[in-house]
């Protein structure tokens, strides 16, 4: 799988289910930049993708699967979390649309 390209990074400090997101550009030269003005370095090996922010201990590591990456992150200073990344062109999570009187995802009205 080719990792370089444009992605969306969805991250959740504490793994509570409330994800924030940012754009994420993976460059072929082993560097990355995110939409929040940060940058760093990355490596891909054995089905894993790991990246570390410059001048910080913050590190993310996850499993590659098709056009997604899922894993964990840590600052190694007290913050830990969960993340997933979707490659550009992969539909993001569906927006909640529910008409009154029709069944929801569980089949209940």
N, C-alpha and C positions, 0 to 999 in steps of 0.2 A: 504494500500500500504506500502511495506517495503522500507524505505528510505536508510538504511545503504547499502553501496556498493560504486562502482566507478561511477563517473559522469563526465560530461564536463560542466563547468560553462562558459556561454557566457554572457559577461557584456558590457554595453554601457553607459558610463558616459555622461549624457546630452540627452540620448534617440534620437540621431540623425540617428540611423540606421547603424552605423559602430561598429560592435561587435568585441571585443577581446575575447580570450578564454584561459582557463587553466584547467588542470585536477583537480579533486575535489574528495577527499576520505571522505565519511561520515562513521564514526565509530559508532558501536552499543553502545558505552559508552557515547554518547552525545558530542563527539568532532569531529573536522574535520581538514584536512590539504589540502592545495591547491598546485598546481605545481609550485608556485612562492615562496614557502618557508614559507608561513603564516599558522596560525592555529587559532582555536577558538572553540566555543561551539554552539550547535544547539538544537532546540526543534521542535517537530511536534505535532500539536493539531488541531482538528476541520477542517481538510482538508488544513491546512496552514503549511508551513515550514519556520522557521525563523532561521538565523544564524548570529552570531556576532564575529568579529575578536578580538583576544586577544589584550589587551592594546590599543585598538582603539574604537572609537564610531561607526565605519563602521558596518552597519547592513543591511542585505538583508531579505526580506520577500515575499513569493509567494504562489500561489495556486498549490496544488498537483493535477495532472491529469495523470493517467496511469503511464507512465515512463518519465514524464516531470514535470517541475516546472517553472512557469512564474510569474514574479513580479517586484518589485522595490527595489532600494537600496539607502542609504544615508550615508554620513559621519557625518551628523548633524553639518557640519562646512562649508557648501557651495557647496559640490558636491552631486548631485542626479542623478539617472539613472534608467535604465531598465535592466532586465536580464532574461535569461531562462537557464534551466539546462536540459540536456538529460542524462538518465541513460545509463551505458555501454551497448553496443549492439544495441542501437537505432541509425539508420543511421543519420549522420550529414547532414547539408544542402547540397543539390546537387551542384556539381561544374558546372560552366557555360560552357556548350558545345553547340555550335551552328554552324551547317554547313551552309556555304554561299548558299543562294538560297532556303533554307528550312524555313518554318514558325517558328517564335519565340513563346514564351509562349502566346503572345497576338494574335497570328494568322497572324501577318504581316511578309512579307519576307524582 
